[in-house]
Amino acid sequence: MDASLPALVVVVPMLAAILTALAGRWWRRHAWPVALLATAFAAAGSLRILWRAVHEGVVLYRMGGWPVPTGIPYRIDLLNGIVLAMVACVSFLSVLWMRESVKREIRQAGQASYYAVVLLFTTGFLGITITGDVFNLYVFLEIASITSYVLVAMGRRREGLFAGYQYLILGSIGATFVLIGIGHLYMATGSLAMTDIAARLSGALVDHPSVVHTSFAFITVGLAIKMALFPLHSWQPGAYTYAPSSASLLMAATATKVAAYAFYRFAFTVFGTHYVTARLPQVMDGIMVMAAAAMVVGPLFAVRQDNLKRMLAYSSVGQIGYVVLGAALVNASAMTGSIAHFWNHAASKGALFAVVGIVVLRSGSPHIDNLRGLGRRAPWTAAAMTVAALSLVGVPLTGGFVTKYYLALGTLETGRGVLLAFILLSSLLTAVYMWRCLQRVWFADPDLEPAVTREAPWTMRVATLTFGAACLVFGVFAWIPVDIASAAARALLGEN
Amino acid sequence: MSALLDSVLATAVPLDRALLLAAVLFSIGLAGVTSRRNVLIMLLSVEIMLNAANLALVTFSKVHGDPTGQVFVFFAMTVAAAEVAVGLAIVIAVYRLRRTTDVGEVAALHEIDYGPVRYPQLEGQPVHHHGSSGNGDGDGDAGETGGQPAVASEEAHG
């Protein structure tokens, strides 16, 4: 069981998806428990894998026992251990959260299929994270993307259809770029296993340097679309705004960050630190500019939004900048901050989208004014929102502060102090739009009738509070994410 | 017959021509998706781009004399089929709503953005009106009457 856990973590949600889709026609009420059990298994399994990666080193699983260049290896080191645990835990909490929301927002006949799509979505992102084979990564990337288009289009608002279409076109272009990049990589090295490509790359760089450069360029652009890195983010605000609340929660907390992980994996494991720093440093400089711009432009747009979902979507555009900046700086401290941000952002954005979903459930609309008086009528929900907002801003004792501290350290160590101004400006703007929310939550005119009149159902409350508590845990016990993230960063950069 | 086959195989397309074709197909797809206004043609253009990638993969596998690359193309084609299925489903749903395939007119669905997004009213759930919700929302309300059935009320109560 323990030895085959890496395969089971992906296979169980996939089989559960098929089961849900087939049986859901007759036993609609069983769709949610099946999805919950499958994601709970994935969450427990991935935490166990992360534990093994921390204590025993790289976990390697060969599909069907085939040796590495022939068969597909599942290879979990600290970096994808972190992302795997994030995806699985977020999926579990989201599925726990979504029962009432799905009953409200999805047509009755579509509910079982909705859970099946959610499970396939989880399978896709777990697969991208866990696999050690680049073509397998592409297939899982497509599974994850196609299910995302479906999730967006399943919203009750008809704008969701066009948002889903826009996402489909841009996402498919991104996937095509990634596929062409992988094809060039295969051309240059004749292999598809990540470690095998890495070993053959120095030879390929002598024989066909331009093929390798083309491959890196295509993969970088493709993944930049997938992770909604400014200025390629145009699909994201619509998708997150019009998707059902539960899909927004799931996607915002996982989707773009997994694409960012894939970029880390390609840049530092497949192409290698030497390649990105010595052979093609311009790409990383370009990524750095885009990340810095994203950090400021995302919050700048978010400040003007009255629709909470759209506000948080633009906020995600900014936050992905933090995740990518560490990679672009190629510095251990900055990368520690960025890798820790995989967890910190999942916790804070998960909590915020969970709260917005509760507001939509109780009041019917994600308008910012519907937050008024939330603190009086739903104190637990409001508390989770407050903690998550503080973490997003980066107040000490929350996870967001840890990220920003290490990123700031990294900018100074690499002599790019000007980026510090971007981090500060971004935090300031984040504080502005989060204050607009918190002011309504806690300091609304007491004469106004609150739009949310009572607390959320217990499943939602438990999930929301867990997300909120995670923001605090990652800030107060900062050594938990930081130790693992810094070891992961050093392993990626080849420092020890 | 076998002589014919041999002659076809002997005069196989040179690899650089195949790559050139892939590049041309890719450019056609990219040009189509950026310049055309029809949602169906945009979808087709994306698929042409994907097939350019497939053609490149097959060519690369020929370079290595290794059939793995061709096997991957089958996976990529399966994935593309799933993508087209989802894409067409969305296009059909959009067409049923708007009776148009022009991306500009379809995007009018988006214009409601500037007002607060109100969800369809749910039974037993009072909708709160705000001072600002009057304008910009009319399009959405007009659309609301013609379309999807409301969620069954016993489900809505949870």
Boltz contact constraints between the chains, C-beta under 6 A:
constraints:
  - contact:
      token1: [A, 100]
      token2: [B, 158]
      max_distance: 6.0
  - contact:
      token1: [A, 103]
      token2: [B, 155]
      max_distance: 6.0
  - contact:
      token1: [A, 103]
      token2: [B, 158]
      max_distance: 6.0
  - contact:
      token1: [A, 104]
      token2: [B, 156]
      max_distance: 6.0
  - contact:
      token1: [A, 108]
      token2: [B, 152]
      max_distance: 6.0
  - contact:
      token1: [A, 108]
      token2: [B, 155]
      max_distance: 6.0
  - contact:
      token1: [A, 135]
      token2: [B, 72]
      max_distance: 6.0
  - contact:
      token1: [A, 139]
      token2: [B, 75]
      max_distance: 6.0
  - contact:
      token1: [A, 142]
      token2: [B, 79]
      max_distance: 6.0
  - contact:
      token1: [A, 146]
      token2: [B, 82]
      max_distance: 6.0
  - contact:
      token1: [A, 146]
      token2: [B, 83]
      max_distance: 6.0
  - contact:
      token1: [A, 146]
      token2: [B, 86]
      max_distance: 6.0
  - contact:
      token1: [A, 149]
      token2: [B, 86]
      max_distance: 6.0
  - contact:
      token1: [A, 150]
      token2: [B, 86]
      max_distance: 6.0
  - contact:
      token1: [A, 153]
      token2: [B, 90]
      max_distance: 6.0
  - contact:
      token1: [A, 158]
      token2: [B, 97]
      max_distance: 6.0
  - contact:
      token1: [A, 159]
      token2: [B, 109]
      max_distance: 6.0
  - contact:
      token1: [A, 159]
      token2: [B, 110]
      max_distance: 6.0
  - contact:
      token1: [A, 161]
      token2: [B, 90]
      max_distance: 6.0
  - contact:
      token1: [A, 161]
      token2: [B, 93]
      max_distance: 6.0
  - contact:
      token1: [A, 161]
      token2: [B, 94]
      max_distance: 6.0
  - contact:
      token1: [A, 162]
      token2: [B, 106]
      max_distance: 6.0
  - contact:
      token1: [A, 162]
      token2: [B, 109]
      max_distance: 6.0
  - contact:
      token1: [A, 164]
      token2: [B, 90]
      max_distance: 6.0
  - contact:
      token1: [A, 165]
      token2: [B, 90]
      max_distance: 6.0
  - contact:
      token1: [A, 168]
      token2: [B, 87]
      max_distance: 6.0
  - contact:
      token1: [A, 169]
      token2: [B, 42]
      max_distance: 6.0
  - contact:
      token1: [A, 169]
      token2: [B, 46]
      max_distance: 6.0
  - contact:
      token1: [A, 172]
      token2: [B, 46]
      max_distance: 6.0
  - contact:
      token1: [A, 172]
      token2: [B, 83]
      max_distance: 6.0
  - contact:
      token1: [A, 176]
      token2: [B, 49]
      max_distance: 6.0
  - contact:
      token1: [A, 176]
      token2: [B, 50]
      max_distance: 6.0
  - contact:
      token1: [A, 176]
      token2: [B, 53]
      max_distance: 6.0
  - contact:
      token1: [A, 179]
      token2: [B, 53]
      max_distance: 6.0
  - contact:
      token1: [A, 180]
      token2: [B, 53]
      max_distance: 6.0
  - contact:
      token1: [A, 183]
      token2: [B, 56]
      max_distance: 6.0
  - contact:
      token1: [A, 183]
      token2: [B, 57]
      max_distance: 6.0
  - contact:
      token1: [A, 183]
      token2: [B, 60]
      max_distance: 6.0
  - contact:
      token1: [A, 186]
      token2: [B, 60]
      max_distance: 6.0
  - contact:
      token1: [A, 187]
      token2: [B, 60]
      max_distance: 6.0
  - contact:
      token1: [A, 190]
      token2: [B, 64]
      max_distance: 6.0
  - contact:
      token1: [A, 306]
      token2: [B, 116]
      max_distance: 6.0
  - contact:
      token1: [A, 307]
      token2: [B, 117]
      max_distance: 6.0
  - contact:
      token1: [A, 363]
      token2: [B, 128]
      max_distance: 6.0
  - contact:
      token1: [A, 364]
      token2: [B, 119]
      max_distance: 6.0
  - contact:
      token1: [A, 364]
      token2: [B, 125]
      max_distance: 6.0
  - contact:
      token1: [A, 364]
      token2: [B, 127]
      max_distance: 6.0
  - contact:
      token1: [A, 365]
      token2: [B, 118]
      max_distance: 6.0
  - contact:
      token1: [A, 365]
      token2: [B, 119]
      max_distance: 6.0
  - contact:
      token1: [A, 367]
      token2: [B, 116]
      max_distance: 6.0
  - contact:
      token1: [A, 369]
      token2: [B, 130]
      max_distance: 6.0
  - contact:
      token1: [A, 451]
      token2: [B, 128]
      max_distance: 6.0
